[in-house]
Amino acid sequence: MSNASPSRRPAGLLASPTSFLMVLAFVNWFGFASWSALINNFAKEAAGFTGQDIGVLQSVREIPGFLAFTAIILFWIMREQVLAYLSLLTLGIGIALTGFFPSLGGLLLTTTIMSIGFHYYETAQQSLQLQLLPKAEAPRLLGRIAGASAVAQLSAFGGIALIWTIWQPAYETVFLGAGLVTMVLILVAMALFPRFQGTVPQNKGFVLRKRYWLYYALTFMSGARRQIFMAFGGFLLVERFGYDVAATATLFLVTYGINTVAGPMLGSLVGRIGERATIQLENLSLVAVFIGYALASHGVFGARGATVAGALFVVDGVFFTLVLAQRTYFQKIADPADIAPTSAVAFTINHIAAVFLPITFGLIWIRDPAIVFYIGAAVATVSLGLSLLVPRHPEVGRETTLKPRAEGG
């Protein structure tokens, strides 16, 4: 499944690819969660952002994700593991600098640095996960990795909620501390873990194959609907319902407290009910969440609106774990040598909508926030329709329910 360097053969957990992937996921999500917990309030209070400004910021944040296909070039000169390490160091630097630049231009710069680290790490780790984890156990092990991510986010949001409640420090202090912790953790991981690599050499060129078309389509729709939530779900809580830093962090704390337990359980669920049913369940939950957000923004729930919106935020955060079914679907239909290049290409596809969607929807937001969420429900509905084309038992030669494997590409 993996090979450790001959000169370094650690025993126990350090020799486990699953432990390695869990630790890196923890570092990544600790850093990103710290940034996420603070950014909406920081942008509004320190930089005076409007809904349009936050849309611009989120669009810029997604540009490195759109350019993730260039990771293929980096794979020519470094292993995925090395790229993952360097990316997490970059993530930490971007977070540490954020609080010192409370302006639109400053936040665009620091967010770009942070985002380069986050997105290139995500590209590398998706490739590593699908290469190092056996197909039969991948859903369960990906659930464990999701659990580690939840623990990281729980730590970040819990720490920020506690610190903010007790001391209310300056934003730059918290951003700096979170960035430094992220960098220290990844340096420790670099020192402890051996070299891991898959058993199948990866194709070095750009890979686009006709028989992967449904995976590409699901990935595109997933990116579109997820970006609506990422850009505007949290901002709705701050702008419409007045959530402060402590309240926002507490909400994230609840979400990832649940995910600490639910992540491994949902991973096991994918293994039991299959990718097709899991993708359908995820999209049905998202349709309900987006419609609920739209109604809350119009005040349909009255005095309970803030509570309902917060609950919907938690539901979305929990069910997002089910997106791992798309990865295991691809793992089952893929040529093993295609995993690294396709992970990079798919990550770009995932971010096509993310580049233009936030800034466009920021303009719609000014007119009526509910329209943004109704469009999100429509996107999730289209994705639900695509999920009906996923076979109950996907494999090479049975990529969709429409017809046998296409000849060639």
N, C-alpha and C positions, 0 to 999 in steps of 0.2 A: 504493500500500500504506500509506503514511503521509505526513503533512505536517509539515514543520518550520516553525517560526515564520519569517516573512519577514525579520525583523530579525536572525535568527541562523541562518546557513546554513553549518554546519561541514562540512568535507570528511572523506572517509575514514570511519574507524570510528565517529566520533562521530555521523555522519549515519545509521548503520545501526540499525534497530529491533532487530535480533538482538543487536548489541553492547550496546545499552541494556538489553535484557532480561537478558543474561548478567551485566552488572555489578550490576544490582539483585538478581538471584538470588544472586550471590556475597556481597553485603553481608548479605542476609537470612540465608543459611545459615551464614555465618561467625558471626554473632551467636547464632543458635539452637543451632548445634553447640557453641559454647563453653558455653552454659547447660546443654545436655544432657550434656556430658562431665562436668560437675561436680555436677549436681543430686542424683543418687542417693546419692553418697558424702557430700555436704554434708548432705542430709536425714537420713541415718542417723547420721553421726558428730557433727555439730554440733547437730542438732535432735532426735535420738533417735527418728526415724520408725520405725514398724512398716509391714507390708504394708498394713494398713488405712489408715494415715495417707497413704501414698504414693498410695493409691487416691483418697482425698479430694482431695489436691493435684492429681492428674491430672484429676479431674472438674471442679474449679474452673478448671483451665487450659483446658478445652475449652468453657467457657461463652461466651467471646467468639466462638469458632467457630460455636456454635449461633446466636448473634445476628448472624452475618455478613450475613443478609438486610437488616439495617438499612443496609448500605453503599449500597443502592439510594437511600436518602434522601440520603446524602452525595453520591452521583453527581448529584443535582439541583443542588448548589451548588459542586461541584468536579470536575475531570476525574480519571480514574483515575490518571493520572500523579502528580498532586498528592497524592492519597490515599496512593499508594504511598510517596512521600517522607515524608509525615507519619507514616505507620505505622512506617517503619523507624527514624525518630528515637525514637518511643515504645518500640519494641523495645529500642533501645540503653539508654534510661533504665531500663527494668525490669531489664535484665541488670546494669547498674552498681550498682543498689541491693540486689540479692539477698543478697550476702554480709554485709550489715550487719544482717540480720534473721533470726537463726538460731532461729526458733520456728515453730510451726504457723501462728499468726496472721500473723506477718511474712512467711512464705513464701507464704501465700495472697494477701497484698496484692501483693508484688512479682511473683509469677507472673501475677496478673491483669493488671498493667500490661504485662509482657512479652508476654503472650498477646494482648492487644488489638492491639499492634503487629504481631505475627506473623500473626494471622489476617486482619486487615483488609488487610495487604499481600498475602497469598495470594489474597484475593478480587479485589483490583485487578489483580494480575499475571496471573491466569488470564484475566480479561477482556481485558487488553492482548495477551496471547499469541495468543488466538484471533482478535482483530481485526487485529493487525499482521502475522501470519505467513500466507503464502499456503497454501491447502489442500494443494497438490501437494507442498510442501516442509516442511509443518508437522512431521511425525514426525522428519525429519532435524534440523531446527532446534531442536525441543524436546529432542532428544538432546544437541545442543551446549549448550543451556541447562542440562540436567541435568549435563553434564560440568563446567560452570562452578560449579554448586552443589557438586559433588564436590570440586573444587579448594578451594573455600572451607572445606568441612568437613575436608578433609585438612590445610589450613593451621591451622585451629582446634585439631583434636585433636592434630596433630603438635606444635604450639607448646605446648599444655598438657602433653602427655606429657614433652616435653623440659624445660620449666620445672619441672614437679613432680619429675622425676627428679633434677635438678641442685640446685634451691633449696628445694623443698617450701615455697612461700610460704603465707601465710594465705589462706583462701578469699576473704575480702573483697577482697584485693588483685587476685586473678585475675578475679573477677567485675567489679570496677571497671574494670580494664584492658580487658577484652573489650567492655564496654558503651561505653567511650569510643572505642575503635577503630571500632566499628559506627557511632557517630554521626559521627565524622570522615569516614569513607568515604562516607556518604550525602550529607553536605554537599558533598563534592568532586563527587559525581555530579550533584547539583543544579546546581552551577555550570557544569559542562561540557556536559551534554546539552541539545539543543533540545527543543521541544515535539513529541510524537508523538501522533497520533490516527488511528483507523480512518477509512475512507472512507464508511462507512454510519452515519448518526445512530442512536443507540441508543434503544430504547423506555425511557421513564422510569418506568413503573409496575412493579408486581410481576407476574412472568410465570410461570404454571404452565400447561403445555399437555399434553393427553392424549398427543399423539404423541411426547413426550419421556419417557414413563413408564419405559421400560427404562433410559434414562440415569439417571433418578432412583433406580431400584432398585439399579443397579450402584454408584452413588455412595454410597447408604446402606450397602450391605454392605461396600464398601471402607473406609468410615469405621469400621465396627464391628470388622472384623478388624484394621485397622491400629492401632486404639486399644489392643487387647489386647497387641499387640507393644510399642507405645510405653510403655504403663504398666507392663508386667510382664516383658518380655523382658530389659531391662537390669537390673531389680531382682532377677531370678533370679540373674544373674551375681554381683551384689554380695552378696545374702543367702545364697544356697545354696552358691556356689563361692568366695566371699571375694575377688572382684576388687577391687583398690584403684583409686585415681584413675589412676595411671600405666597399669595393665593395661587399664582400661576405655577410656582415651584411645587406647592402642595398638590396641585392637580396632577402634575407629572409624577409626583411621588406616589400617588394612589395608582396611577396607570402602571407604573413599572414595578410597584409592589405586587400588583396582580400578575404582571407578566413574569415575575421571578418564578412563580409557581405555574402559571398558565403556559409559558413558552415551551417547556419540555412536554407538557400535556398536549398542546396543539401540534407539536412535531409528531408525537405518537399518533395523534388523530389522523394526520395526513397518511401515515403508513397504513392505518386501518381502513379508511374510507376512500383513499386514492386521490390523485391530483384533480380529476374532473370535479368531483363533489366538493372538494376543498375550495377550488377557485370559484365555484358557484356560491358557496357559503360566504366567502369573503365579499363578493360583489353585492350580494343581497344585503349584507350588513351595511355596506357603504351607501347604497341607495337610501336606506332608512336614515342613516346619519346625515347625509346631505339635505334631505327633505326636512329633517328635524332642525338643522341649522337655519335653513331658509325661514321656517316658521318662527323660530326663536328670534331671528333678526327683525321680524315684523311685529314682535311683541305678542304673538298668539298665546304664549304661555303665561302672560301677565307677570305677576311678582315672582313666579317660579322660573322665569326665563333664564336667569343666570345659572340656576341649579341645573336646569335641563340642558343648557348648552355645555356646562361642565361635564355632565354625565355622558353626553354624546362624544365629547372629546376623549373621555376615558374609553368608551366602547371602541372608537376608531383605533386608538392606540393599542388596544388588546388584539383586535382582529387583524391588525396589520401584520402580525406574525405569520398569518396564513399565506402571505406572499411567497414563502419558501416553497410552496407547492409548484410554482412556476419554475423554480430552479431544478427541483427533482424531476419535473416533467422533461425539461431539456436534457438533464443527465441521462434519462432513459432512452431518448431518441438520438443522442449525439454520437458522432464518431469521437472516441476519446481524444484523438489528436486535435480536435477542433475546439476543445474547451477554453483554452486561454485566449485565442483570437476572437472567438465568438462572445466570450464574456466581455471583452473590450467593446466590440461592435454593439452588443446588446445594451451595454450601459449608455452608449451614445444614443441609441434608439429610445431608450427610456427617458432621455433628457431632451429630445427634440421639442416636445410641447413645453417643457419647463423653461426654455429660454425665452419664448415669446409670451407664454400664457400669463405669468404674474403681472407683467407691465400692462398687457391688454386688459386683463381682468381688474387691475387697479383702477382703470378708467371706468369700467362697469360698476365697480364698488362705489364710486362717488355718486353714481345715480341711484343704485339700489343694491346693497349687499346680498339680498335674497337671490337675485338673478345669478350671481356667481355660484351659489350652492345648488340652484336648480340645474345649472349646466353640469355641475359635478355629478348630480344624480343621473343625468342623461348619459354622461361618459361611462359611469359604472354600469348602466343598463346595456350599453353597447358591449362592454367587456363581458357582461353576463351572457350575452348572446354568443360571443366568441367561445366562451367556456364550453358550450354545448358541442363544439367540434373536437374537444379533447377526448381521445379514446379512454375507456375505462381502464385499459391496461396498455399504456403507450410503450412502444419499443421501436427499434430501428425497423423500418418498413411499415410501421403503423403509427405514423406521426399525427394523423387526423382521422376523423370519422368519414371524410369525404371520399377518399380513394386510396389505393395503395401508393407506396412510395414512388415519387416522380423519378423518372430516369435522369441520370446526369446530376449536376449540382444539387 
